[in-house]
Amino acid sequence: VEGRQQLGKMVGRSEVMRQVFRTVERIAKSEATVLVTGASGTGKELVARAINDLTPRSKGPFVAVNCGAIPDNLIESELFGHEKGAFTGATDRREGRFESANSGTLFLDEIGELDAAVQVKLLRALQERTFERVGSSKSISVDVRIVTATNRDLAQEVADGNFREDLYYRIAVVPVALPALRERREDIRLLAETFLARAGTEKRLTPAAIGSLEGYNWPGNVRELENAIEHGLALCDGDTIDQEDLPISIGRSGQAEALREQWRQGERSFEETVTRFETDILRESLESHHWNQTQTANALGLTRRVLKLKMDKLGIEARDDSDAD
């Protein structure tokens, strides 16, 4: 387990992810309710699926519900089902997700989005493993493993009165916290290469592209990284994905790290690295100020004369129609 780099579809060599893998393997041995926390895109559903797959329940259904994507007036019916005629539009009897997940695992994603009324009914269902369909008084019993997830701070939501305290303690029997991608940068290259392999391609990332990926802040986490790899595959020519093939925000954000990586690999001399870095900074600043040299010089703490000298030295041509003061 100590050296594991993959669990289900999750991969990672960082210590924080290895700890997640160890926790998931221990959780799978019990029937305890699990609360997975983490920002959007960190892989909360992958944790739920891994828990399910490591238990005998893997032979049963895995049912996922995004509680935040279902309107408040429909979520109760979605979870518990309804009888024909229970409300306008209920033309047939329908079983809910609890019934669909019987003998398997029910994954309730974004559970922090549930309104107070549904929270009460969910608490009873979790405590007693029984519920009634909307429009019925007949109790239905199910055998379901519950895994929940949220990107909210539920403890703070409880303190603010937005989430029931008793429900919080019921779902948070075993918590699993997923780190943001920027907190596990040593996994970025492994993840990127994994996404390439899953795409069935033999294309590889250049050192500059890897530097950009490792230098970016990843507000969208692993999901954003996967999208960036798909973007690179769509735009690249030849057998490699370069820095210029990545989304613009990632390429620019990772330029400094990319330059350092090229220097480490001996692809650029020290002088070339410094020159390229200075060129990139000047171009980015000029673009952000619409090529107005006075505004750019002020932003960089230079005189306009020094800025012009640097532009001439680095071969950056001025824009004739963008230098009005």
DAFEN-V744153 format. One line per field, one symbol per residue. ss: DSSP state (~ for helix, > for strand, _ for the rest). Layout:
BEGIN
ss: ???
END
This chain:
BEGIN
ss: _____>>__>>___~~~~~~~~~~~~~______>>>>______~~~~~~~~~~__~~~~__>>>>>~~~__~~~~~~~~~>>___________>>_~~~~____>>>>>_~~~__~~~~~~~~~~~~~_>>>_>____>>>___>>>>>>___~~~~~~_____~~~~~~~__>>>>___~~~_~~~~~~~~~~~~~~_____>>_~~~~~~~~~_____~~~~~~~~~~~~~~~____>>_~~~__~~~~~~_~~~~~~~~~~_____~~~~~~~~~~~~~~~~~~~____~~~~~~~~___~~~~~~~~~~~___________
END
